[in-house]
Amino acid sequence: MTKGQPMSDAASRRPTVYDVAQEAGVSIASVSFAFRRPERISEATRERVLAAARRLGYAPSAAARGLANGRTGTLGLHAFDLMLERADPRDVTPPRSDARSPLDAASIIPWSQSDDETLADPRAFPLYVDEVQRGFALECWMLGRPVMLSSGSDSDVSVADTAGRVDGLAIFPSPVLPAALLRMPATIPTVLFSVAPGDDPHHRVRVDNAGGMSALIDHLVGDHQYDDVAFVGRQEGFDNSERFREYRASLMRWGLRPRDEPIDGTVRGPHRMLEQLGALHVRGALPRVLVCASDQHALMALDALAGLGVRVPDEVAVTGFDGILAGRLSTPTLTSVRQPMEAMGRAAARILAGTAGALPDGHARFDAVFAPRVVLRRSCGC
């Protein structure tokens, strides 16, 4: 390529710092100084470099600068399953051969009305993740930090891959999280959502599950005088286990005996809640209240009870935990323990960005515990 003449392959590749240096007749270092340290070169040289860059359509790459100094400026947020009940996207039907034109949407990706039925299922999306993610992205935008959102199946490899691309990573809980953390570089700051405190270098952002559940049981027993309260949800993960423990402890403080086993309202795998509630309904043994481990479990319970012809809250009251938007729109509207999910996401971003303030004396990491509040709506009888 001769000086002053556009590159023959300019349309097929992005111009580089080497192309600008050749075009301007200067060294690569001079090109770098022109954009980053203009005081290190003469004004005439800088103007020559900038003119060459304009002719070639060159723009300095922030990512490249990050690779050079070992930092990208990007903060990451990883969830192991963003869509819990959807089919593997790799199993999608090939594009239709009878598509009318390249502009026909079906020629790009197939879509059928049956897909909309999945979208109507509250189990299809981890709505708690959505609201935390919104807060994380909002805070990063305010800080001027790029965001990388990633997801994967329950594999520890996907987390390590994301960690290698960001300056800090916030991670939602998963059974494979301990193995995933072992793969990550020790130099990457990490925030764990909804994970028990531990003797490790990772920050925490979580909610006071015990305080929230205690306040909910006090309302159900103290204000409504309910005396038959069952728990819905497996004891999987830190949040559900804490909520179940406090459910039992709070009932016993009121002199009530908790039901021996929780109703299995798993969000993954076979839908067992309907068959279990159906069996209890046939025996006339439905509990007066279903205290659900999450709003997603509660939305499933409302659907199951409606299918059985059971009136909520007249025959069975239902409560959730999280306070997601869908609870305001359900029938009846859902009483829940509201987590400040957006604030939790923003807190994680601040910790990773180094803008969360100083650590308390004697602490090597943040353990941000948010206080939830009980939001009273129709499903509990209010």
C-alpha positions in Angstrom: 0.0 0.0 0.0 1.4 3.4 -0.9 1.2 6.4 1.3 -2.0 8.4 0.9 -3.8 5.5 -0.9 -6.6 3.5 0.8 -5.9 -0.1 1.6 -7.2 -2.5 -1.0 -8.8 -4.6 1.7 -10.1 -1.8 3.8 -13.6 -3.0 3.3 -12.8 -6.4 4.6 -10.8 -5.7 7.8 -10.6 -3.0 10.4 -7.5 -0.7 10.1 -4.9 -1.2 12.8 -2.3 1.0 14.5 0.3 -0.5 12.1 -1.7 0.8 9.1 -1.9 4.3 10.6 1.8 4.3 11.3 2.6 3.3 7.7 0.1 5.8 6.3 1.5 8.7 8.4 5.1 7.7 8.0 5.7 7.5 11.7 6.5 4.9 14.3 3.8 2.8 16.1 4.8 4.5 19.3 4.0 7.9 17.8 0.5 6.7 16.8 -0.1 5.6 20.4 1.2 8.9 21.8 -1.0 10.8 19.4 -4.1 9.3 21.0 -3.0 8.7 24.5 0.0 11.0 25.3 -0.1 13.9 22.8 2.4 15.9 24.9 5.1 13.4 24.0 5.1 14.3 20.3 5.1 17.5 18.3 1.8 19.1 17.2 2.7 18.5 13.5 3.3 14.8 14.1 0.1 14.5 16.0 -1.9 16.2 13.2 -0.3 13.9 10.6 -1.3 10.8 12.6 -4.9 12.0 13.2 -5.3 12.9 9.5 -4.0 9.4 8.5 -6.4 7.9 11.0 -9.4 9.8 9.5 -8.5 8.7 6.0 -8.3 5.0 7.0 -11.3 5.1 9.3 -9.2 4.1 12.3 -10.5 4.3 15.9 -8.4 3.4 18.9 -9.6 0.2 20.6 -10.4 0.4 24.3 -10.3 -3.4 24.4 -6.8 -3.5 22.9 -5.6 -0.9 25.5 -7.1 -3.1 28.2 -5.2 -6.2 26.9 -2.0 -4.2 26.9 -2.3 -3.2 30.5 -4.1 -6.3 31.7 -7.4 -4.5 32.3 -10.6 -4.2 30.2 -12.7 -1.9 32.5 -15.5 -4.4 32.0 -17.6 -5.9 34.9 -19.3 -9.2 34.4 -22.5 -10.8 35.7 -22.9 -14.6 35.4 -26.1 -16.7 35.8 -26.0 -20.4 35.3 -29.4 -20.6 33.8 -31.2 -17.5 32.4 -34.1 -19.6 31.1 -34.8 -22.6 33.2 -37.4 -24.5 31.2 -36.5 -23.7 27.6 -35.2 -26.3 25.2 -31.6 -26.4 24.3 -31.2 -23.6 21.7 -29.0 -25.9 19.7 -32.0 -28.1 19.0 -33.8 -25.4 17.1 -35.5 -26.4 13.8 -33.5 -25.3 10.7 -34.7 -22.2 8.8 -37.6 -22.8 6.4 -36.6 -23.5 2.8 -39.8 -21.8 1.6 -39.1 -18.4 3.1 -40.2 -15.7 0.8 -37.0 -13.7 0.9 -33.9 -13.1 3.0 -36.0 -10.5 4.8 -38.5 -13.1 5.9 -38.0 -13.6 9.7 -38.5 -17.4 9.3 -35.4 -17.5 7.1 -33.3 -16.2 10.0 -34.8 -18.2 12.9 -37.9 -20.3 13.2 -40.7 -19.4 15.6 -44.0 -20.9 16.4 -47.0 -19.9 18.5 -46.2 -22.8 20.8 -43.1 -20.9 21.9 -45.4 -18.3 23.4 -46.9 -20.9 25.7 -43.5 -21.3 27.3 -43.2 -17.6 27.8 -46.5 -17.7 29.8 -45.1 -20.2 32.3 -43.7 -18.4 35.4 -41.1 -21.1 35.7 -39.5 -20.2 32.3 -37.6 -17.2 33.6 -35.7 -16.7 36.9 -37.3 -13.3 37.5 -35.2 -12.6 40.6 -32.2 -12.7 38.3 -33.8 -10.2 35.9 -34.2 -7.5 38.6 -30.8 -7.9 40.1 -29.3 -7.8 36.6 -31.1 -4.5 36.0 -29.6 -2.9 39.0 -26.1 -4.2 38.1 -26.4 -2.8 34.6 -27.8 0.5 35.8 -24.9 1.1 38.2 -22.3 0.1 35.6 -23.9 2.6 33.2 -23.7 5.3 35.9 -20.0 4.4 36.6 -19.2 4.4 32.9 -18.2 0.7 33.0 -19.0 -1.8 30.2 -21.0 -4.8 31.2 -20.6 -8.4 30.1 -23.7 -10.6 30.8 -23.0 -14.3 30.6 -24.9 -17.5 31.2 -24.3 -21.2 30.9 -25.6 -24.6 31.9 -24.5 -26.0 35.3 -20.9 -26.0 34.2 -17.9 -24.6 36.1 -16.2 -23.9 32.8 -18.5 -21.2 31.7 -17.7 -19.0 34.7 -14.0 -19.3 34.3 -14.3 -18.3 30.6 -16.2 -15.1 31.6 -13.7 -14.4 34.4 -10.9 -14.2 31.9 -12.6 -11.4 30.1 -13.5 -9.0 32.9 -12.0 -7.0 35.7 -14.5 -8.2 38.2 -17.3 -10.8 38.3 -20.6 -11.1 40.2 -22.1 -14.6 40.2 -25.5 -16.0 41.0 -25.7 -19.2 43.1 -25.5 -22.7 41.7 -24.6 -26.2 43.0 -21.5 -26.1 40.8 -20.3 -22.7 42.2 -17.6 -24.1 44.5 -16.0 -26.0 41.6 -16.3 -22.9 39.4 -14.5 -20.7 41.9 -11.6 -23.1 41.9 -11.1 -22.5 38.2 -11.1 -18.7 38.5 -7.9 -16.6 38.7 -7.4 -15.4 42.3 -6.7 -11.9 41.1 -10.3 -11.4 39.8 -12.5 -9.6 42.4 -15.7 -11.7 42.8 -19.1 -11.0 44.4 -21.3 -13.9 45.2 -25.1 -13.4 45.4 -27.1 -15.3 48.0 -24.2 -17.5 49.3 -23.5 -18.2 53.0 -20.6 -16.3 54.6 -17.3 -18.2 54.4 -13.6 -17.9 55.0 -12.6 -17.1 51.4 -11.6 -14.0 49.5 -15.0 -13.5 47.8 -17.4 -10.6 48.6 -21.1 -11.4 49.4 -24.4 -9.6 48.6 -27.4 -11.3 50.2 -30.6 -10.7 52.0 -31.6 -11.3 55.7 -33.7 -14.4 55.0 -34.4 -15.1 58.6 -35.6 -11.6 59.4 -37.9 -11.6 56.4 -39.4 -15.0 57.1 -39.9 -14.2 60.8 -41.8 -11.1 60.0 -44.0 -13.0 57.5 -44.9 -15.8 60.0 -45.6 -13.2 62.7 -48.1 -11.6 60.3 -49.8 -14.9 59.2 -50.1 -16.3 62.8 -50.3 -13.1 64.8 -52.7 -11.1 62.5 -54.6 -13.8 60.7 -54.5 -16.5 63.4 -53.5 -19.2 60.9 -52.4 -22.4 62.6 -51.7 -24.8 59.8 -48.8 -23.5 57.7 -46.8 -25.5 55.2 -43.6 -24.7 53.4 -43.2 -25.1 49.6 -39.8 -25.5 48.0 -36.8 -27.8 48.3 -34.1 -27.0 50.7 -31.6 -26.3 47.9 -29.2 -23.5 48.2 -28.5 -21.0 50.9 -31.6 -18.9 50.6 -34.2 -21.7 50.6 -32.4 -23.5 53.5 -32.3 -20.3 55.6 -36.0 -19.6 54.9 -37.1 -23.1 55.7 -35.1 -23.1 59.0 -36.7 -19.8 60.1 -40.2 -20.9 59.0 -39.8 -23.8 61.4 -38.3 -21.7 64.2 -40.9 -19.0 63.9 -43.8 -21.4 64.1 -42.3 -23.1 67.1 -41.9 -19.7 68.8 -45.7 -19.3 68.3 -46.3 -22.7 69.9 -47.2 -24.3 66.5 -45.9 -27.5 65.0 -44.5 -27.2 61.4 -45.5 -29.9 58.9 -42.8 -32.5 58.8 -41.8 -32.2 55.1 -42.0 -29.3 52.8 -44.1 -29.6 49.6 -41.7 -30.0 46.8 -42.2 -27.1 44.5 -39.0 -27.5 42.5 -38.5 -25.0 39.7 -36.3 -27.5 37.8 -37.3 -30.9 36.5 -40.7 -32.6 36.9 -43.5 -30.5 38.2 -44.4 -32.3 41.5 -46.3 -29.6 43.2 -49.6 -30.3 41.3 -49.6 -34.0 42.2 -48.8 -33.4 45.8 -51.4 -30.6 46.3 -53.9 -32.8 44.4 -53.3 -35.7 46.8 -53.7 -33.5 49.8 -56.9 -32.0 48.3 -58.4 -35.5 47.8 -57.7 -36.4 51.4 -59.1 -33.0 52.7 -55.6 -32.3 54.1 -54.6 -29.1 52.4 -52.8 -26.7 54.7 -54.4 -23.4 55.5 -51.3 -21.5 54.3 -48.6 -22.2 51.7 -45.5 -20.3 52.6 -43.4 -20.6 49.4 -39.6 -20.3 49.2 -39.8 -17.9 46.3 -42.4 -16.0 44.3 -41.8 -18.4 41.4 -42.9 -21.2 43.7 -45.9 -19.1 44.8 -47.0 -18.4 41.2 -46.9 -22.1 40.5 -48.9 -22.8 43.6 -51.6 -20.2 42.6 -51.9 -21.9 39.2 -52.0 -25.4 40.8 -54.7 -24.4 43.3 -56.8 -22.8 40.6 -56.7 -26.0 38.6 -58.0 -27.9 41.6 -60.8 -25.4 42.1 -59.4 -24.2 45.5 -60.1 -20.6 46.3 -57.2 -18.3 47.3 -57.2 -16.9 50.0 -60.6 -18.1 51.2 -59.6 -21.8 51.4 -55.8 -21.7 51.2 -53.6 -18.6 51.6 -50.4 -18.3 49.6 -47.3 -16.2 50.2 -44.0 -15.8 48.3 -40.5 -14.5 48.9 -38.6 -12.1 46.6 -41.2 -9.5 45.6 -40.9 -9.7 41.8 -43.1 -7.6 39.5 -45.2 -10.7 38.5 -46.6 -10.9 42.0 -48.4 -7.6 41.5 -50.2 -8.9 38.4 -51.2 -12.4 39.6 -54.7 -13.4 40.6 -55.0 -12.8 43.5 -52.1 -10.4 43.9 -49.3 -12.0 45.9 -48.2 -11.3 49.4 -44.4 -11.6 49.5 -41.2 -10.7 51.3 -39.7 -8.1 49.1 -35.9 -8.2 48.5 -34.4 -4.9 47.3 -33.1 -6.7 44.2 -32.1 -3.7 42.1 -30.2 -2.3 45.1 -28.4 -5.7 45.5 -27.3 -5.6 41.9 -26.1 -2.0 42.2 -24.2 -2.9 45.4 -22.4 -5.7 43.6 -21.3 -3.4 40.8 -20.0 -0.8 43.3 -18.0 -3.4 45.2 -16.4 -4.6 41.9 -15.7 -1.1 40.7 -14.1 0.0 44.0 -16.7 2.6 44.7 -18.5 1.0 47.7 -16.5 2.8 50.3 -14.0 1.6 52.8 -14.2 -1.8 54.4 -15.1 -1.9 58.1 -12.1 -2.3 60.4 -11.0 -5.9 60.7 -12.8 -7.0 57.5 -11.1 -8.1 54.4 -14.2 -8.3 52.2 -17.7 -7.0 52.0 -20.7 -8.9 53.3 -23.6 -6.7 52.3 -26.8 -8.0 54.0 -30.0 -6.2 52.9 -33.2 -6.1 55.0 -36.3 -7.2 53.2 -39.9 -6.1 54.0 -43.2 -7.9 53.9 -45.5 -6.6 51.2 -49.2 -7.4 52.0 -51.6 -8.2 49.2 -54.7 -10.3 48.6 -53.2 -13.8 48.5 -52.7 -14.0 52.3 -56.2 -12.7 53.1 -55.4 -9.0 53.6 
